[in-house]
Structure formats: structure tokens, C-alpha cells
Amino acid sequence: MIEGKILSTNMNQQTYQSILTKAVVILISILFFLLSIELMGVSIGSITGGMVDNISNVTANPFIGLFIGLLSTALLQSSSTTTSIAVAAVASGAISLQNAIPIVLGANVGTTITSTIISMSYISKHKEFKRAVAAGTSHDFFNILTVILLFPLEVKYNFLERSSAYISSAIHVTGRSGMKNQGSFGFASIFETSTDWILNTLGPIISLLIGILLLFACIKFISKWLYKILIGRTKDRFENVVFKNKFRAFGWGLVITSVAQSSSLTTSLIVPLVATGKVKVKKAFQFIMGANIGTTITALLAAIFQSEAAISLAIVHLLFNLIGVIVFFFMPYLSQVPVYLAKKMGLLTTQARLIGFAYIFMAFFLLPFTLIYISQSSEKGSDSIEVKVED
């Protein structure tokens, strides 16, 4: 009996030590994440000191901004990285809030490439491939349809910019300078001292590269660690715990993604479950909608200690996904549209396997590059006409 109690006590101590160790490691990773945002902000500000007008001109076209966000996220396969960089750029003054909003919208579409690529791995299995593509592209169609809904409202009426500014003022959010003046966050001064030293020692370009690499590494590191903590031993019964009803599926998607800071992680979990028939496409889509809300936590975290405009951009990211969820989760008829389109895509790809790869190439690479090129060409043409008229 005594030996059993001692053994039990030792096991409890080891468990507590393990939890404490993991908590400390994750906390340190989050601090490095915040440091990377601060480092990118000061580096971008230093590099773009005399180029603010040029950067503003490039991103002034909302279509170019949209496809820059889409392309960069498709290449990085991380909307968290793209939105965090956008927050840092806005905080530094290199990009205005208005010009950064389309980049964030594009990032939401670009991040869906991960689930679609994962679905392509089932190409050799007919039935599984059909279900996998449907699960993967349901993420695509949610974000694409939300962009189709909100992008014209933003271009025409600055809907997201005004809404985020109103929310920021309503909750009395203070920017980076306000925090420093109040002295309520000691970390802000520590980050400032550290980033200034790195910037002065290594120069702005190397500092920016270090900031981006550190940001990406922190997101991936936190994602992997929290995957082990959240899923770990429960992986085998994951579908039974998570997908009992639509609200539980949505809630788990939100919680796992907000903690893990990676919607790529959640989609990599969902596609195999749907492909093997353990989870229906509709329930997987509900989980993915929760994940889209959860992924906005990264931008909100990145906006800590930053300017009011940067905080507003993080709120834009949240509003985009929140409005999409309201439309496609709570409205009965509209909620069926993304799932219907995803199932149709799954059916088409099983009839012609090349369609899946053509879709990825066209939607995430060829179309954005083409539209950016056309937009820039049209702008150059209009500038040359103005010059001729002046002459």
C-alpha cells in the first residue's frame, strides 16, 4: 500500500512537472512571437522610411492587395504569418489600414490551399478522394464566398475599416504609445530595447529577415506542441468527442485553432477523417468555420503593444470570419451553399483527376499573378495618358 502511494505521488509530481514545463515553453514561445512582431515593425519602419509613398501606391489598388495576400499565404501556407506581417507593416506606418485590409482578406483565401493539397494525397483512392476533396474545398468556398460578400462592401463603403475603427474606439483600445506612457506593460519596454539593439547591430534588412523567420518558427513550434497537448492520446476517439453536434464541432474548431494558432493544423486533422468516412462533410465544415474564428487570435496577439491602426486590422480579421460564420453557419439555406459547392468539386475531381490540380494552380497562382499584372498594366497605361494630357 505504501509503495503504491509513493508510486502514485511520484507519477502525479511527474505529471505536474511535465505540464509546468510545457506551459513555460509555450509562454516563452509566445514572448518570442511578440518580439518578432516588434522586430518586424521597427525593421519595416526603418527600411521604408523614404519609400512609404511607393508602397502605398502599390497597395492602393485593393485588387492587387487582395491577390498579394492570397499569393503570399499560398506560398507560406500560413495565414497567421501573413496577417502578423501585415499588422507589423501597419504598426510601422509602411501600409495604411485601408490598404492592408485587402491583404488580410486575400490571406484568408490563400490559407485554404493547405487543406486542398492534403486532399490531393488521396488521388489513388476513388471514394476517399471524392470525400477528401469535398472536405478540403469546403474551407476554400467558405472564404471565397465571404470575400465575394465583403470585398465589394469594403471597396465601395470601407465597411470593414469603419466597423473596426468603431469597435476600437468603443472598447477604448490604446495603441503602442499609450501603453508605454501608462507603463502598464513592462514587456513593451523590454521588446523596444531588444529590437533597437538588434536593429542597430545587424541593420534593418537582416533584422527584418530574422523577425520573419522567428515569427514563422514560433507559430510552427507552438502549433506542434499544442497538437501534442490537445490531441495526443485522444486522437483515436477525436471524432466521437468533437462531432456530436454542430455547436460542439464549431466550438472545438474554435478552441483548438485559437490555442494552436494554426488553421492548417485543424484542416490536416479534418480531411483524413472525412476521407475515411468517419465524419460527414457538413460537420467537418462546421468545425472549419470554428477554426476560422480561432485563427484570428494570432493577429489579435500580434497587435499587442502596437498602434491603434494595427489593432483595428486585427479586428478586421476577426470581423471577416465572424460575418462569414453568421452567414454560413446560422442562416439555414446559405449554410448549405459552401458544402454543396465542395461536394460538386469532389464529384468533378473523381471524374477527371486533373481538375483538382488545375483548380489549385488556377485559383491560387495563375489567376492572382494574371490579375496583378493586368492591374499594374492598366495603372501604368492611365499614368502615361495623364502625362500626355499634361504635355
C-alpha positions as CSV (number, residue, x, y, z in Angstrom):
1,M,0.0,0.0,0.0
2,I,2.7,2.4,1.0
3,E,4.7,1.6,-2.2
4,G,1.6,2.2,-4.3
5,K,1.0,5.6,-2.6
6,I,4.6,6.6,-3.2
7,L,4.4,5.5,-6.8
8,S,1.2,7.4,-7.3
9,T,2.7,10.5,-5.7
10,N,5.8,10.3,-8.0
11,M,3.5,9.9,-11.0
12,N,1.5,13.0,-10.0
13,Q,4.7,15.0,-9.5
14,Q,6.0,14.0,-12.9
15,T,2.7,14.9,-14.5
16,Y,2.7,18.4,-12.8
17,Q,6.3,18.9,-13.8
18,S,5.5,17.9,-17.4
19,I,2.5,20.3,-17.5
20,L,4.6,23.1,-16.0
21,T,7.5,22.6,-18.4
22,K,5.1,22.6,-21.4
23,A,3.4,25.8,-20.1
24,V,6.7,27.6,-19.6
25,V,7.9,26.5,-23.1
26,I,4.7,27.8,-24.7
27,L,4.9,31.0,-22.7
28,I,8.5,31.6,-23.9
29,S,7.4,30.9,-27.5
30,I,4.6,33.5,-27.2
31,L,7.1,36.1,-25.9
32,F,9.4,35.4,-28.8
33,F,6.4,35.7,-31.1
34,L,5.6,39.1,-29.7
35,L,9.3,40.0,-30.0
36,S,9.3,39.0,-33.7
37,I,6.3,41.3,-34.4
38,E,8.0,44.2,-32.7
39,L,11.3,43.5,-34.6
40,M,9.5,43.3,-38.0
41,G,7.7,46.6,-37.2
42,V,10.8,48.6,-36.4
43,S,12.7,47.0,-39.3
44,I,9.9,47.7,-41.8
45,G,9.7,51.3,-40.5
46,S,13.5,51.7,-40.9
47,I,13.6,50.2,-44.4
48,T,10.5,52.0,-45.8
49,G,11.4,55.4,-44.3
50,G,11.7,57.0,-47.8
51,M,9.5,54.6,-49.7
52,V,6.2,54.9,-47.9
53,D,4.6,56.7,-50.9
54,N,5.8,53.9,-53.3
55,I,4.4,51.1,-51.1
56,S,1.1,53.0,-50.7
57,N,0.8,53.3,-54.4
58,V,1.4,49.6,-54.9
59,T,-1.1,48.5,-52.3
60,A,-3.6,51.3,-53.1
61,N,-5.3,49.1,-55.7
62,P,-7.5,46.8,-53.5
63,F,-7.4,44.0,-56.1
64,I,-3.6,44.0,-56.0
65,G,-3.7,43.9,-52.2
66,L,-6.2,41.0,-52.2
67,F,-4.0,38.9,-54.5
68,I,-0.8,39.8,-52.7
69,G,-2.3,38.4,-49.6
70,L,-3.6,35.3,-51.4
71,L,-0.3,34.6,-53.1
72,S,2.0,35.2,-50.1
73,T,-0.2,32.9,-47.9
74,A,-0.5,30.2,-50.5
75,L,3.3,30.1,-50.7
76,L,3.9,30.3,-46.9
77,Q,0.8,28.1,-46.2
78,S,0.2,30.2,-43.1
79,S,-2.4,33.0,-42.9
80,S,-1.1,33.6,-39.3
81,T,2.3,34.6,-40.7
82,T,0.8,36.9,-43.4
83,T,-1.6,38.7,-41.1
84,S,1.1,39.1,-38.5
85,I,3.4,40.7,-41.1
86,A,0.5,42.9,-42.2
87,V,-0.1,44.0,-38.6
88,A,3.6,44.8,-38.2
89,A,3.6,46.8,-41.5
90,V,0.6,48.8,-40.4
91,A,2.1,49.4,-37.0
92,S,5.3,50.8,-38.6
93,G,3.3,53.1,-40.9
94,A,4.6,51.4,-44.1
95,I,1.0,50.5,-45.1
96,S,-2.2,52.2,-44.2
97,L,-5.1,50.3,-42.6
98,Q,-7.2,50.8,-45.7
99,N,-4.5,49.3,-47.9
100,A,-3.8,46.4,-45.6
101,I,-7.4,45.2,-45.3
102,P,-7.5,43.5,-48.8
103,I,-4.2,41.8,-48.0
104,V,-5.8,40.2,-44.9
105,L,-8.9,39.2,-47.0
106,G,-6.6,37.5,-49.5
107,A,-4.7,35.8,-46.7
108,N,-8.0,34.1,-45.6
109,V,-8.4,32.6,-49.1
110,G,-4.7,31.7,-49.5
111,T,-4.6,29.7,-46.3
112,T,-7.2,27.2,-47.7
113,I,-4.6,25.8,-50.1
114,T,-3.3,23.6,-47.3
115,S,-6.5,21.5,-46.9
116,T,-6.8,21.2,-50.7
117,I,-3.3,20.0,-51.1
118,I,-3.8,17.4,-48.3
119,S,-6.9,16.2,-50.1
120,M,-4.9,15.5,-53.3
121,S,-2.9,12.8,-51.4
122,Y,-6.0,10.5,-51.7
123,I,-5.9,10.6,-55.5
124,S,-5.3,6.9,-55.9
125,K,-8.5,6.0,-53.9
126,H,-11.7,6.8,-55.7
127,K,-14.3,7.1,-52.8
128,E,-11.8,8.6,-50.3
129,F,-10.5,11.1,-52.9
130,K,-14.1,12.4,-53.5
131,R,-14.8,12.9,-49.8
132,A,-11.3,14.4,-49.2
133,V,-11.6,17.0,-51.9
134,A,-15.1,17.9,-50.6
135,A,-13.7,18.4,-47.1
136,G,-10.7,20.4,-48.3
137,T,-12.5,22.7,-50.7
138,S,-15.3,23.4,-48.2
139,H,-12.7,25.6,-46.5
140,D,-11.9,27.3,-49.8
141,F,-15.6,28.0,-50.6
142,F,-16.3,29.5,-47.2
143,N,-13.5,32.0,-47.6
144,I,-14.1,32.7,-51.3
145,L,-17.8,33.3,-50.7
146,T,-17.1,35.6,-47.7
147,V,-14.6,37.6,-49.8
148,I,-17.3,37.9,-52.6
149,L,-19.7,39.2,-50.0
150,L,-17.4,41.6,-48.1
151,F,-14.8,42.8,-50.6
152,P,-17.2,44.9,-52.7
153,L,-18.6,46.4,-49.5
154,E,-15.1,47.3,-48.4
155,V,-14.1,48.8,-51.8
156,K,-17.3,50.8,-52.1
157,Y,-18.1,51.8,-48.5
158,N,-15.0,50.9,-46.4
159,F,-17.3,48.7,-44.4
160,L,-14.6,46.7,-42.5
161,E,-12.4,49.7,-41.9
162,R,-15.1,51.8,-40.4
163,S,-16.5,48.9,-38.3
164,S,-13.1,48.0,-36.9
165,A,-12.4,51.7,-36.1
166,Y,-15.7,52.0,-34.3
167,I,-15.1,48.8,-32.3
168,S,-11.5,50.0,-31.4
169,S,-12.9,53.3,-30.1
170,A,-15.8,51.7,-28.4
171,I,-13.6,49.4,-26.3
172,H,-11.1,52.3,-25.6
173,V,-8.2,50.4,-27.1
174,T,-4.9,52.3,-26.6
175,G,-2.1,52.0,-29.0
176,R,1.5,51.2,-28.5
177,S,2.5,54.7,-27.4
178,G,-0.4,54.8,-24.9
179,M,0.8,51.6,-23.3
180,K,4.3,52.8,-22.9
181,N,3.2,56.1,-21.4
182,Q,1.0,54.3,-18.9
183,G,3.7,51.8,-18.1
184,S,1.2,49.0,-17.6
185,F,3.1,46.6,-19.7
186,G,6.7,46.1,-18.8
187,F,7.2,43.8,-21.8
188,A,6.8,46.7,-24.2
189,S,9.9,48.5,-23.0
190,I,11.8,45.2,-22.9
191,F,10.8,44.5,-26.5
192,E,11.7,48.0,-27.6
193,T,15.2,47.8,-26.0
194,S,15.8,44.4,-27.6
195,T,14.6,45.3,-31.0
196,D,16.6,48.6,-31.1
197,W,19.8,46.7,-30.1
198,I,19.2,44.1,-32.9
199,L,18.4,46.8,-35.4
200,N,21.5,48.9,-34.6
201,T,23.7,45.8,-34.5
202,L,22.6,43.9,-37.6
203,G,20.9,46.5,-39.7
204,P,17.2,46.7,-40.9
205,I,17.2,44.1,-43.7
206,I,18.8,41.3,-41.6
207,S,16.6,42.3,-38.7
208,L,13.5,42.0,-40.8
209,L,14.6,38.6,-42.1
210,I,15.3,37.4,-38.5
211,G,11.8,38.8,-37.5
212,I,10.0,36.9,-40.3
213,L,11.9,33.6,-39.6
214,L,11.3,34.0,-35.8
215,L,7.6,34.6,-36.4
216,F,7.2,31.6,-38.7
217,A,9.3,29.4,-36.3
218,C,7.2,30.4,-33.3
219,I,3.9,29.7,-35.0
220,K,5.0,26.3,-36.2
221,F,6.6,25.4,-32.8
222,I,3.6,26.4,-30.8
223,S,1.3,24.6,-33.3
224,K,3.2,21.3,-32.9
225,W,3.5,21.4,-29.1
226,L,-0.2,22.2,-28.6
227,Y,-1.1,19.5,-31.1
228,K,0.5,17.0,-28.8
229,I,-1.2,18.5,-25.7
230,L,-4.7,18.9,-27.2
231,I,-4.9,15.8,-29.4
232,G,-2.1,13.5,-28.3
233,R,-3.7,10.3,-26.8
234,T,-7.3,11.2,-27.7
235,K,-6.6,11.1,-31.5
236,D,-8.3,7.7,-31.9
237,R,-11.5,8.9,-30.3
238,F,-11.2,12.5,-31.6
239,E,-14.2,12.3,-33.9
240,N,-16.5,10.9,-31.2
241,V,-15.7,13.7,-28.8
242,V,-15.7,16.6,-31.3
243,F,-18.5,15.9,-33.8
244,K,-21.5,15.0,-31.6
245,N,-23.5,18.1,-32.8
246,K,-22.8,21.2,-34.9
247,F,-22.2,23.5,-32.0
248,R,-19.7,21.2,-30.4
249,A,-17.9,20.8,-33.8
250,F,-17.8,24.6,-34.2
251,G,-16.6,25.1,-30.6
252,W,-13.9,22.6,-30.8
253,G,-12.7,24.0,-34.1
254,L,-12.5,27.5,-32.5
255,V,-10.8,26.3,-29.3
256,I,-8.2,24.1,-30.9
257,T,-7.2,26.6,-33.6
258,S,-7.2,29.6,-31.2
259,V,-4.8,27.8,-28.9
260,A,-2.7,26.2,-31.6
261,Q,-2.7,29.3,-33.7
262,S,-2.9,27.3,-36.9
263,S,-5.8,26.6,-39.1
264,S,-3.5,24.4,-41.2
265,L,-3.3,22.0,-38.2
266,T,-7.1,21.7,-37.9
267,T,-7.6,21.1,-41.6
268,S,-4.9,18.5,-41.6
269,L,-6.9,16.7,-38.9
270,I,-10.3,17.0,-40.7
271,V,-9.5,15.9,-44.2
272,P,-8.4,12.3,-43.3
273,L,-11.4,11.9,-41.0
274,V,-13.8,12.8,-43.8
275,A,-11.9,10.8,-46.4
276,T,-12.2,7.6,-44.4
277,G,-15.9,8.3,-43.8
278,K,-15.6,8.8,-40.0
279,V,-17.0,12.4,-40.3
280,K,-19.6,13.9,-42.7
281,V,-18.6,16.8,-44.9
282,K,-21.2,19.1,-43.3
283,K,-19.9,18.5,-39.8
284,A,-16.3,19.0,-40.9
285,F,-17.4,22.3,-42.5
286,Q,-18.9,23.4,-39.1
287,F,-15.6,22.6,-37.4
288,I,-13.7,24.5,-40.1
289,M,-15.9,27.6,-39.5
290,G,-14.9,27.5,-35.9
291,A,-11.3,27.2,-36.9
292,N,-11.6,30.3,-39.0
293,I,-12.6,32.3,-35.9
294,G,-9.9,30.7,-33.8
295,T,-7.1,31.6,-36.3
296,T,-7.8,35.3,-35.8
297,I,-6.3,35.1,-32.3
298,T,-2.8,35.3,-33.8
299,A,-3.4,38.7,-35.4
300,L,-5.0,40.0,-32.1
301,L,-2.0,38.7,-30.2
302,A,0.3,40.3,-32.8
303,A,-1.4,43.7,-32.3
304,I,-0.5,43.8,-28.6
305,F,1.8,46.9,-27.9
306,Q,1.1,48.2,-31.4
307,S,-0.7,51.2,-32.9
308,E,-4.4,51.7,-32.9
309,A,-4.4,51.1,-36.7
310,A,-2.7,47.7,-36.2
311,I,-5.3,46.7,-33.6
312,S,-8.0,47.8,-36.0
313,L,-6.5,45.5,-38.7
314,A,-6.6,42.6,-36.2
315,I,-10.3,43.3,-35.5
316,V,-10.9,43.4,-39.3
317,H,-9.5,39.8,-39.5
318,L,-11.9,38.8,-36.7
319,L,-14.9,40.6,-38.3
320,F,-14.3,39.0,-41.7
321,N,-14.5,35.5,-40.3
322,L,-17.3,36.4,-37.8
323,I,-19.5,37.7,-40.5
324,G,-18.8,34.7,-42.7
325,V,-19.8,32.4,-39.8
326,I,-23.0,34.4,-39.2
327,V,-24.0,34.0,-42.8
328,F,-22.9,30.4,-43.5
329,F,-23.5,28.9,-40.0
330,F,-26.7,30.5,-38.7
331,M,-28.6,31.1,-41.9
332,P,-30.2,27.7,-42.9
333,Y,-30.3,28.0,-46.7
334,L,-27.0,29.8,-47.2
335,S,-25.2,27.4,-44.8
336,Q,-25.7,24.7,-47.5
337,V,-24.1,26.6,-50.3
338,P,-20.3,26.0,-49.5
339,V,-21.0,22.3,-48.7
340,Y,-22.9,21.9,-51.9
341,L,-20.1,23.5,-54.0
342,A,-17.5,21.4,-52.2
343,K,-19.3,18.2,-52.9
344,K,-19.7,19.2,-56.6
345,M,-15.9,19.8,-56.7
346,G,-15.3,16.4,-55.2
347,L,-17.5,14.8,-57.8
348,L,-15.8,16.6,-60.6
349,T,-12.3,15.7,-59.5
350,T,-13.2,12.0,-59.3
351,Q,-14.5,12.2,-62.9
352,A,-11.3,14.0,-64.1
353,R,-8.4,13.9,-61.6
354,L,-6.6,16.7,-63.4
355,I,-9.4,19.1,-62.4
356,G,-8.1,19.2,-58.8
357,F,-4.6,20.1,-59.7
358,A,-5.8,22.6,-62.3
359,Y,-8.0,24.2,-59.7
360,I,-5.1,24.7,-57.3
361,F,-2.9,26.1,-60.0
362,M,-5.5,28.4,-61.4
363,A,-7.1,29.7,-58.2
364,F,-4.0,30.2,-56.0
365,F,-1.3,31.1,-58.5
366,L,-2.2,31.8,-62.2
367,L,-5.3,33.9,-61.6
368,P,-3.7,36.1,-58.9
369,F,-0.5,36.7,-60.9
370,T,-2.5,37.5,-64.0
371,L,-4.8,39.9,-62.3
372,I,-1.9,41.7,-60.5
373,Y,-0.2,42.0,-63.9
374,I,-3.3,43.4,-65.6
375,S,-4.0,45.8,-62.8
376,Q,-0.4,47.2,-62.8
377,S,-0.5,47.4,-66.7
378,S,-3.8,49.4,-66.6
379,E,-2.4,51.7,-63.9
380,K,0.8,52.4,-66.0
381,G,-1.4,53.0,-69.0
382,S,-3.6,55.5,-67.2
383,D,-0.4,57.3,-65.8
384,S,1.0,57.6,-69.3
385,I,-2.2,59.0,-70.6
386,E,-2.2,61.6,-67.8
387,V,1.3,62.6,-68.7
388,K,0.4,63.1,-72.4
389,V,-2.6,65.2,-71.5
390,E,-0.4,67.4,-69.3
391,D,2.1,67.8,-72.1
